[in-house]
């Protein structure tokens, strides 16, 4: 069972990630990229967030491993790295969600187009058929 402190910490991680996500989307829109409705804009946003997130993780992880920081600072750094991981995941989830919506809408616009819900279900089944075996083989054992 998860403790109350860990639950509150996870809420803070998600809140931090969403706040950064929406601020980056707002900055991208201010620069002329319609990141909210445009799949390409969301992919560019995800690439920017991923690049910055990886750079920060690359700097922060060795700092947490060094002997210059005490255990409280190390826990704070680890918490920030976890939040950055969630942020990167959120950004890519938004771009993939937009891509799936666009594909299903375009498939529906054809002459004998399938309904959008059927197209989304078919894409989910195909994706799951590739991802679940890889997840079970490489990620689950860790």
Buried (B, 14 or more C-beta within 10 A) or exposed (E): EEEEEEEEBBEEBBEBBEEBBEEBBEEBBEEEBEBBEBBEBBBBBBEBBBEBBEEBBEEBEEEBEEEEBEEEEBEEBEBBBBBBBBBBBBBBEBBBEBBBBEBBEEBBEEEEBBEBEEBBEEBEEEEEEEEEEEEEEEEEEE
